[in-house]
Amino acid sequence: MGEWKKLKVHIEFGEAKVDFEGDADQVFESIVSFLSQIYPNLEILRKIVYTPDLSRLVKKLAGLVEIMPEGPVIVSGVDLSARMVICLVLLGAHIGGRLGRLSKDSLPSGDLSKLTGKAKKTISNELPRLIGEGLVEKTTEGEYRLTTLGIRKTEETIELYKLK
């Protein structure tokens, strides 16, 4: 997985034909731009519909979270509340899962304790609150993952944290 391959995409829509080549993020952005030209309403829709942008999230997490084979960990020296640390680690799991660096986008509470450096009791107290607010969901396997709302709120909190 160490070597990134170029993605090639060919699109035909009526008379319009276009080819895109590059890394996945570049190709994706080019496709969205192309579709926005064909369907102007797509750009309007993008302004009111939140879709997590993987490349933007990765840039925002840089310096806060590192994704390791064991899971995402908080960079040492970062002092955050248990709530924020849980959300950051789960956001790291989401990104790690999407990038294929982790096998899944969810974590059991025991792993959350290890990866965040917070006590199991702290994690078990905070998770029901996060679930109640719709930021985290419990999977059928008994693990935890961020919801789309959780991703959005964590992204907003990162922006506030980095402004301080």
HELIX and SHEET records of a PDB file:
HELIX    1   1 ALA A   24  ILE A   38  1                                  15    
HELIX    2   2 PRO A   40  ILE A   48  1                                   9    
HELIX    3   3 LEU A   54  LEU A   61  1                                   8    
HELIX    4   4 ALA A   82  ARG A   98  1                                  17    
HELIX    5   5 SER A  109  THR A  116  1                                   8    
HELIX    6   6 LYS A  120  GLY A  132  1                                  13    
HELIX    7   7 THR A  148  LEU A  163  1                                  16    
SHEET    1   A 2 LEU A   7  PHE A  13  0                                        
SHEET    2   A 2 ALA A  16  GLY A  22 -1                                        
SHEET    1   B 2 VAL A  65  MET A  68  0                                        
SHEET    2   B 2 GLY A  71  ILE A  74 -1                                        
SHEET    1   C 2 VAL A 136  LYS A 138  0                                        
SHEET    2   C 2 TYR A 144  LEU A 146 -1                                        
END                                                                             
